[in-house]
Amino acid sequence: MAAARNPYAMPLAATDFRGLPPAYIAAAGIDAVTEDAEDYAAALQAAGVPATLSCAENLPHSYLRTIHFCRRAAAEFNGLCGALQRALGSTGSSAMASTTLMAG
């Protein structure tokens, strides 16, 4: 099970978080790994890495699969896409409009 402790598979297994790029961590409020997302964000921030944690309260782990029929999931997805656009310096149409074909 050494592969399971590989930091590429389990980021919290890393011993050093310094020098990593800024992170946007999208977590679900109803999820067995929400605490891991919180711990990862805290570890990044402690290492001086800019990290934003967004927790989709009252949504389950797979909420991103429901963006076409759940307004709350779509709003969270829009937030995630907006963060990605800002990180990449992208401009253009709304995040939802530009990613509908990818998600659908």
C-alpha positions in Angstrom: 0.0 0.0 0.0 3.0 2.3 -0.4 1.4 3.7 -3.5 -1.6 4.9 -1.5 0.8 7.1 0.6 2.3 8.7 -2.5 1.9 12.5 -2.2 0.6 12.5 -5.8 -2.2 10.3 -4.8 -2.6 11.6 -1.2 -1.4 15.2 -1.0 -1.5 15.2 2.8 1.3 12.6 2.8 3.7 15.2 1.5 6.4 16.3 3.9 7.0 19.7 2.4 4.4 22.1 0.9 6.8 25.0 0.3 7.0 26.3 -3.2 3.7 24.9 -4.4 1.5 27.1 -6.7 -1.6 28.8 -5.2 -4.4 26.3 -4.7 -8.2 26.5 -4.9 -9.6 23.6 -3.0 -13.3 22.7 -3.7 -14.8 20.5 -1.0 -18.3 19.1 -0.3 -20.0 19.7 3.0 -21.3 16.2 3.1 -18.2 14.2 2.4 -15.9 11.8 4.3 -12.9 13.7 3.1 -14.0 17.3 3.9 -11.7 17.3 6.9 -8.8 16.3 4.7 -9.5 19.3 2.4 -9.5 21.6 5.5 -6.2 20.0 6.7 -4.6 20.4 3.2 -5.6 24.0 3.0 -4.2 24.6 6.4 -0.9 22.8 5.6 -0.5 24.9 2.4 -1.2 28.1 4.2 1.2 27.2 7.0 3.9 26.7 4.3 3.2 30.2 2.9 1.2 28.9 -0.1 -1.9 30.9 -1.0 -4.8 28.5 -0.6 -8.5 29.1 -0.9 -10.9 26.5 0.5 -14.5 26.5 -0.8 -16.8 24.2 1.0 -20.2 23.5 -0.7 -22.3 23.2 2.4 -25.1 20.6 2.3 -23.9 19.2 -1.0 -22.5 15.6 -1.3 -19.1 14.5 -2.6 -20.3 14.1 -6.2 -22.0 17.5 -6.4 -20.1 18.6 -9.5 -21.9 15.9 -11.5 -25.2 17.7 -10.8 -24.5 21.2 -12.1 -27.1 20.9 -14.9 -30.0 20.3 -12.6 -29.0 21.6 -9.1 -28.7 25.4 -8.8 -26.5 25.2 -5.7 -24.1 22.8 -7.5 -24.0 25.1 -10.5 -23.2 28.1 -8.3 -20.3 26.2 -6.7 -19.1 25.2 -10.1 -19.3 28.8 -11.3 -17.2 29.8 -8.3 -14.6 27.2 -9.1 -14.5 28.2 -12.8 -14.2 31.9 -11.8 -11.2 31.1 -9.5 -9.6 29.2 -12.4 -10.2 32.1 -14.8 -8.7 34.6 -12.3 -5.7 32.3 -11.7 -5.0 32.0 -15.4 -5.8 35.6 -16.1 -8.5 34.6 -18.5 -11.3 36.9 -19.7 -14.3 36.3 -21.7 -17.8 34.9 -21.1 -19.1 33.5 -17.9 -17.5 30.4 -16.5 -20.7 28.4 -16.8 -21.2 29.3 -20.4 -17.6 28.5 -21.4 -17.6 25.1 -19.7 -21.1 23.7 -20.4 -19.9 21.6 -23.3 -17.0 20.1 -21.2 -19.3 19.3 -18.3 -22.2 18.1 -20.4 
